[in-house]
């Protein structure tokens, strides 16, 4: 577990990786491409694959080096996630090429005043019941997000065929359907099925140029439930590594490049704090804290701000605490044109985890979870913020 603090570098981040891909297809970008990638060379490739392994922090590549030999051999450099280092923010950045400041998806749970409720943005779940909502009634994707890169590429590159691989349980999610844009969604059931479909797609004897996006919800899902360095995590990565090596042999000479990265990493959690159990803290709050247990937006009663600051002092070795103006001045969320919903989501104080602790609100209807997650993300530690950039050539 690495507690070193890493800030997002919007000149060497997953946003810049997407800028590189857009540059390959002659799309003007608002953010510089990665210096590590030669887009002039990649422009000549027949097939380009972006493989996003959710939660695959560089800490996993280092820890499980013996199980990820093939990926490690093709590793280029670390890049940073965006901030917050969480799926809602990072995947939206990877799909759009925009910073969280621009797309507004700054966390898992967001309070939408339009619907007077907290909503888990990506799956469009009610945050209290965890039930999927009617997306025609609670159309959160109309309020947060940005246009996807697939639509942008199609506008100027009609000859490029685009494909979006995602697990079958996510393939009909409204967010996935919107984010895939002009790309064809290809559901897969497991890793074997994924690599079989990928092999068939690339090995076709055709003249089509292809852009293929692949999203895997693991190892993130495994880390949440078992811990960052659990056997299940290593086994999953070993399986992916072996499949990639086999694929490289099967598809040799197909003029293909696979770029592998992650949205963020994770860190094991040793302490849970609950805002409702801190009477002084909770009394000063106007509404439940959101959007993440490691990136927390507090809306505080104006006449109780001193009380809030005093109450939060006991957590100052676990979290950075910023007043709203201080937080915005640091440009954690990036630059560009501010998304209008940022004003709704950034409270009077922002707390960012720098340790192995989290802080959650308890909804009285549900109470505490019977079993909390073993690992989380969205903080500023090295394990959460640094992800690998891997390039495999066939």
C-alpha positions as CSV (number, residue, x, y, z in Angstrom):
1,X,0.0,0.0,0.0
2,X,1.6,3.3,-1.2
3,X,0.5,6.4,0.6
4,X,2.5,8.8,-1.6
5,X,0.3,11.6,-2.9
6,X,-0.1,12.0,-6.6
7,X,-2.0,14.8,-8.3
8,X,-3.6,14.5,-11.7
9,X,-1.3,15.6,-14.5
10,X,-3.5,16.7,-17.4
11,X,-0.5,16.6,-19.7
12,X,0.2,12.9,-18.9
13,X,-3.2,11.4,-18.1
14,X,-5.8,9.1,-19.5
15,X,-7.4,12.3,-21.0
16,X,-4.2,12.8,-23.0
17,X,-4.2,9.2,-24.1
18,X,-7.6,9.8,-25.7
19,X,-6.2,13.0,-27.3
20,X,-3.6,10.8,-28.9
21,X,-6.3,8.5,-30.3
22,X,-8.3,11.5,-31.6
23,X,-5.1,12.9,-33.2
24,X,-4.6,9.6,-35.1
25,X,-7.9,10.2,-36.7
26,X,-7.2,13.9,-37.4
27,X,-9.7,15.2,-34.8
28,X,-8.8,18.5,-33.1
29,X,-8.3,18.1,-29.4
30,X,-8.5,20.5,-26.4
31,X,-5.8,18.6,-24.5
32,X,-2.3,17.6,-25.6
33,X,-1.6,14.1,-26.8
34,X,0.8,11.8,-24.8
35,X,4.4,12.4,-25.7
36,X,5.0,8.6,-25.2
37,X,2.9,7.7,-28.3
38,X,3.9,8.4,-31.9
39,X,0.6,9.2,-33.5
40,X,2.1,9.4,-36.9
41,X,3.1,5.7,-36.7
42,X,-0.2,4.7,-35.1
43,X,-2.1,6.6,-37.9
44,X,-0.8,4.0,-40.4
45,X,-2.1,1.0,-38.4
46,X,-5.1,-1.0,-39.7
47,X,-6.5,-1.9,-36.3
48,X,-6.3,0.1,-33.1
49,X,-7.6,-1.3,-29.8
50,X,-8.0,0.5,-26.5
51,X,-8.4,-2.0,-23.7
52,X,-9.5,-0.5,-20.4
53,X,-9.2,-2.7,-17.3
54,X,-11.2,-1.1,-14.6
55,X,-9.1,-0.8,-11.4
56,X,-5.8,-1.9,-13.0
57,X,-3.5,0.4,-11.1
58,X,0.2,0.4,-11.7
59,X,0.5,-1.1,-8.2
60,X,-1.1,-4.4,-9.6
61,X,1.3,-4.5,-12.5
62,X,4.2,-4.2,-10.0
63,X,2.9,-6.5,-7.4
64,X,1.9,-9.3,-9.8
65,X,4.9,-8.9,-12.2
66,X,5.3,-12.7,-12.4
67,X,1.7,-13.2,-13.4
68,X,1.7,-10.2,-15.9
69,X,4.9,-10.9,-17.7
70,X,3.6,-10.2,-21.2
71,X,2.0,-6.9,-20.3
72,X,5.0,-5.9,-18.2
73,X,7.3,-6.6,-21.2
74,X,5.2,-4.2,-23.2
75,X,4.8,-1.5,-20.5
76,X,5.7,2.0,-21.6
77,X,5.1,4.3,-18.6
78,X,2.8,5.4,-15.8
79,X,0.1,8.0,-16.5
80,X,-2.3,9.5,-14.1
81,X,-6.0,9.0,-13.8
82,X,-8.2,12.1,-13.7
83,X,-9.5,13.4,-10.4
84,X,-11.5,12.0,-8.7
85,X,-9.8,8.7,-9.5
86,X,-13.1,6.9,-9.8
87,X,-15.0,5.1,-12.6
88,X,-17.7,7.6,-13.2
89,X,-15.2,10.4,-13.7
90,X,-12.5,8.4,-15.4
91,X,-14.6,6.3,-17.8
92,X,-16.5,9.4,-18.9
93,X,-13.1,11.0,-19.6
94,X,-11.9,8.0,-21.5
95,X,-15.0,8.0,-23.7
96,X,-15.1,11.7,-24.3
97,X,-11.6,13.0,-24.1
98,X,-12.8,15.6,-21.6
99,X,-11.7,16.4,-18.1
100,X,-14.2,16.0,-15.2
101,X,-14.3,19.8,-15.1
102,X,-15.7,19.7,-18.6
103,X,-18.0,16.7,-18.4
104,X,-19.3,17.1,-14.8
105,X,-19.4,13.4,-13.9
106,X,-17.4,13.9,-10.7
107,X,-18.4,10.7,-8.8
108,X,-20.6,7.7,-8.3
109,X,-23.4,9.3,-6.4
110,X,-24.6,12.7,-7.5
111,X,-27.4,14.9,-6.1
112,X,-29.6,16.0,-8.9
113,X,-31.8,18.9,-7.8
114,X,-33.9,18.3,-10.9
115,X,-35.1,15.1,-9.4
116,X,-34.6,16.0,-5.7
117,X,-32.6,12.8,-5.1
118,X,-29.2,11.2,-5.0
119,X,-28.6,9.1,-8.0
120,X,-25.7,6.7,-8.8
121,X,-24.8,8.2,-12.1
122,X,-23.3,5.4,-14.3
123,X,-25.9,2.7,-13.7
124,X,-28.7,5.2,-13.0
125,X,-29.6,3.6,-9.7
126,X,-31.5,5.2,-6.8
127,X,-28.8,5.7,-4.2
128,X,-31.0,4.5,-1.4
129,X,-32.7,1.5,-2.9
130,X,-29.9,0.7,-5.5
131,X,-32.7,-0.1,-7.9
132,X,-32.3,0.8,-11.6
133,X,-34.5,3.8,-12.4
134,X,-36.6,4.5,-15.5
135,X,-34.2,6.4,-17.7
136,X,-36.9,8.2,-19.5
137,X,-38.1,9.7,-16.3
138,X,-34.7,10.1,-14.6
139,X,-32.7,11.0,-17.6
140,X,-29.4,11.9,-15.8
141,X,-27.3,11.4,-18.9
142,X,-29.0,14.5,-20.3
143,X,-27.6,16.5,-17.5
144,X,-24.1,15.2,-17.1
145,X,-21.5,13.9,-19.5
146,X,-20.0,14.8,-22.9
147,X,-20.1,13.6,-26.5
148,X,-18.2,10.5,-27.2
149,X,-15.1,10.1,-29.4
150,X,-16.8,7.6,-31.7
151,X,-19.3,10.2,-33.0
152,X,-16.4,12.6,-33.5
153,X,-14.4,10.1,-35.4
154,X,-17.3,9.1,-37.6
155,X,-17.9,12.7,-38.7
156,X,-14.5,12.8,-40.5
157,X,-13.5,9.2,-40.9
158,X,-16.4,7.3,-42.5
159,X,-14.2,4.4,-43.5
160,X,-13.2,3.5,-39.9
161,X,-15.4,0.8,-38.4
162,X,-15.8,1.2,-34.6
163,X,-16.7,-1.5,-32.0
164,X,-17.4,-1.2,-28.3
165,X,-16.9,-4.4,-26.3
166,X,-18.5,-4.6,-22.9
167,X,-19.8,-7.3,-20.6
168,X,-23.3,-8.5,-21.5
169,X,-24.8,-7.3,-18.2
170,X,-23.8,-3.7,-19.1
171,X,-24.6,-3.8,-22.8
172,X,-28.1,-2.4,-22.5
173,X,-27.3,0.2,-19.9
174,X,-28.5,3.7,-21.2
175,X,-25.1,5.2,-20.4
176,X,-23.3,2.5,-22.4
177,X,-25.7,2.9,-25.3
178,X,-25.1,6.7,-25.3
179,X,-21.3,6.5,-24.8
180,X,-20.8,4.0,-27.6
181,X,-22.2,6.5,-30.1
182,X,-21.7,5.3,-33.6
183,X,-19.7,2.2,-32.5
184,X,-21.3,-1.2,-32.7
185,X,-21.8,-2.7,-29.2
186,X,-20.4,-6.2,-28.9
187,X,-21.4,-7.9,-25.6
188,X,-19.2,-10.7,-24.1
189,X,-19.9,-13.2,-21.3
190,X,-16.4,-13.9,-20.0
191,X,-12.7,-13.4,-20.9
192,X,-12.7,-16.5,-23.2
193,X,-15.6,-15.2,-25.1
194,X,-14.1,-11.7,-25.3
195,X,-10.8,-12.8,-26.8
196,X,-12.5,-15.3,-29.2
197,X,-14.7,-12.4,-30.5
198,X,-11.8,-10.1,-30.7
199,X,-9.7,-12.6,-32.6
200,X,-12.5,-13.2,-35.1
201,X,-13.0,-9.4,-35.6
202,X,-9.4,-8.6,-36.2
203,X,-8.5,-11.7,-38.3
204,X,-11.2,-11.0,-40.9
205,X,-9.7,-10.8,-44.3
206,X,-11.0,-7.3,-45.2
207,X,-9.6,-3.9,-45.9
208,X,-11.5,-2.1,-43.1
209,X,-9.7,0.1,-40.6
210,X,-11.0,-0.7,-37.1
211,X,-11.1,1.2,-33.8
212,X,-12.0,-1.2,-31.0
213,X,-12.8,-0.1,-27.4
214,X,-12.9,-2.8,-24.7
215,X,-14.1,-2.2,-21.2
216,X,-13.7,-4.8,-18.4
217,X,-15.3,-4.1,-15.0
218,X,-12.6,-6.3,-13.4
219,X,-10.2,-6.3,-11.6
220,X,-12.1,-3.4,-9.9
221,X,-15.0,-5.6,-9.0
222,X,-12.8,-8.2,-7.5
223,X,-10.7,-5.7,-5.6
224,X,-13.8,-4.2,-4.0
225,X,-14.9,-7.5,-2.7
226,X,-11.7,-9.4,-2.0
227,X,-9.0,-6.7,-1.5
228,X,-6.4,-5.2,-3.9
229,X,-3.9,-8.0,-3.7
230,X,-6.2,-10.9,-3.4
231,X,-5.7,-14.2,-5.1
232,X,-8.8,-13.6,-7.2
233,X,-7.3,-10.4,-8.6
234,X,-4.0,-12.0,-9.5
235,X,-5.7,-14.9,-11.1
236,X,-7.8,-12.6,-13.2
237,X,-4.8,-10.6,-14.4
238,X,-2.9,-13.8,-15.1
239,X,-5.7,-15.0,-17.3
240,X,-5.8,-11.7,-19.2
241,X,-2.0,-11.7,-19.6
242,X,-2.0,-15.2,-21.0
243,X,-4.9,-14.4,-23.4
244,X,-3.1,-11.3,-24.7
245,X,0.1,-13.3,-25.4
246,X,-1.9,-16.0,-27.2
247,X,-3.7,-13.3,-29.2
248,X,-0.5,-11.7,-30.2
249,X,0.7,-15.0,-31.7
250,X,-2.6,-15.7,-33.4
251,X,-2.8,-12.2,-35.0
252,X,0.8,-11.7,-35.9
253,X,1.0,-9.6,-39.1
254,X,-2.5,-8.1,-38.9
255,X,-1.1,-4.6,-38.4
256,X,-2.7,-4.1,-35.0
257,X,-1.8,-2.1,-31.9
258,X,-3.4,-2.7,-28.5
259,X,-3.2,0.1,-26.0
260,X,-3.9,-1.1,-22.4
261,X,-4.7,1.2,-19.5
262,X,-7.1,1.6,-16.6
263,X,-9.5,4.3,-15.3
264,X,-7.9,4.2,-11.8
265,X,-6.3,2.0,-9.2
266,X,-7.6,1.0,-5.7
267,X,-6.3,1.0,-2.2
268,X,-7.2,-1.4,0.7
269,X,-9.4,0.2,3.4
270,X,-8.7,-0.3,7.1
271,X,-11.1,2.3,8.6
272,X,-14.7,3.3,7.9
273,X,-16.1,6.6,9.3
274,X,-19.8,7.4,9.2
275,X,-20.9,11.1,9.1
276,X,-24.1,10.2,10.9
277,X,-22.2,8.9,13.9
278,X,-20.3,12.1,14.4
279,X,-22.9,14.3,16.1
280,X,-21.0,17.6,15.8
281,X,-20.2,17.0,12.2
282,X,-23.6,15.7,11.2
283,X,-25.4,18.6,12.9
284,X,-23.5,21.1,10.8
285,X,-24.4,19.4,7.5
286,X,-27.3,20.5,5.3
287,X,-27.6,17.3,3.3
288,X,-25.9,13.9,3.0
289,X,-22.3,14.0,1.8
290,X,-21.5,12.7,-1.7
291,X,-20.2,11.7,-4.3
292,X,-17.6,9.2,-3.0
293,X,-16.4,7.8,0.3
294,X,-12.9,9.0,-0.6
295,X,-13.9,12.3,-2.3
296,X,-16.6,14.0,-0.2
297,X,-18.6,17.1,-0.9
298,X,-20.1,18.7,2.2
299,X,-22.8,21.3,2.1
300,X,-22.7,23.0,5.4
301,X,-25.0,25.4,7.3
302,X,-23.6,28.9,7.0
303,X,-23.9,29.6,10.7
304,X,-22.1,26.3,11.6
305,X,-19.0,26.4,9.4
306,X,-16.7,26.9,12.4
307,X,-18.4,23.9,14.1
308,X,-17.8,21.8,10.9
309,X,-14.2,22.8,10.7
310,X,-13.6,22.0,14.4
311,X,-15.4,18.6,14.1
312,X,-13.3,17.7,11.0
313,X,-10.0,18.3,12.7
314,X,-10.0,14.8,14.1
315,X,-9.8,13.4,10.5
316,X,-7.1,15.8,9.2
317,X,-4.5,13.1,9.1
318,X,-6.8,11.0,6.9
319,X,-8.2,13.6,4.5
320,X,-7.2,16.8,2.9
321,X,-9.9,19.4,3.6
322,X,-10.5,22.3,1.2
323,X,-12.9,25.1,1.3
324,X,-14.8,25.4,-2.0
325,X,-12.6,28.2,-3.5
326,X,-9.4,26.5,-2.4
327,X,-10.5,23.3,-4.1
328,X,-11.4,25.0,-7.4
329,X,-8.2,27.0,-7.4
330,X,-6.1,23.7,-7.4
331,X,-7.8,22.6,-10.6
332,X,-8.1,19.0,-9.4
333,X,-10.9,18.4,-11.9
334,X,-8.9,19.7,-14.8
335,X,-9.3,22.6,-17.1
336,X,-11.4,23.7,-20.1
337,X,-14.9,25.0,-20.1
338,X,-16.7,24.3,-16.8
339,X,-19.6,22.0,-17.0
340,X,-22.7,23.8,-15.5
341,X,-23.4,21.0,-13.0
342,X,-20.1,21.4,-11.3
343,X,-21.7,24.3,-9.3
344,X,-24.3,21.8,-8.0
345,X,-21.9,19.1,-7.0
346,X,-19.0,21.0,-5.4
347,X,-20.1,22.0,-1.8
348,X,-18.8,24.3,0.8
349,X,-16.0,21.9,1.7
350,X,-14.3,19.1,-0.1
351,X,-12.5,16.2,1.7
352,X,-10.0,14.0,-0.2
353,X,-8.7,10.8,1.2
354,X,-4.9,10.5,1.6
355,X,-4.9,7.4,3.8
356,X,-6.5,4.0,4.0
357,X,-9.8,5.5,5.4
358,X,-13.2,6.3,3.9
359,X,-16.2,8.4,5.1
360,X,-19.8,7.5,4.3
361,X,-23.3,8.7,5.0
362,X,-25.7,6.2,6.5
363,X,-29.3,6.3,5.1
364,X,-31.5,5.3,8.0
365,X,-33.8,3.3,5.7
366,X,-30.9,0.9,5.0
367,X,-28.4,1.3,7.9
368,X,-24.9,0.2,7.4
369,X,-23.9,-2.4,4.9
370,X,-23.6,-5.9,6.3
371,X,-20.1,-6.1,4.6
372,X,-18.3,-3.0,3.5
373,X,-16.0,-3.0,0.5
374,X,-12.4,-4.2,1.2
375,X,-11.0,-1.6,-1.2
376,X,-11.9,1.8,-2.6
377,X,-10.8,4.5,-4.9
378,X,-11.3,8.3,-5.7
379,X,-8.5,9.5,-3.4
380,X,-5.0,11.0,-4.1
381,X,-2.8,8.1,-3.2
382,X,-0.3,6.7,-5.7
383,X,-2.1,3.4,-5.8
384,X,-5.3,5.1,-6.9
385,X,-3.9,7.7,-9.2
386,X,-1.2,5.9,-11.3
387,X,-2.2,3.6,-14.1
388,X,-0.1,1.8,-16.7
389,X,0.2,2.6,-20.4
390,X,0.9,-0.6,-22.2
391,X,1.4,-1.0,-26.0
392,X,1.3,-4.3,-27.8
393,X,2.1,-4.5,-31.5
394,X,1.0,-7.5,-33.7
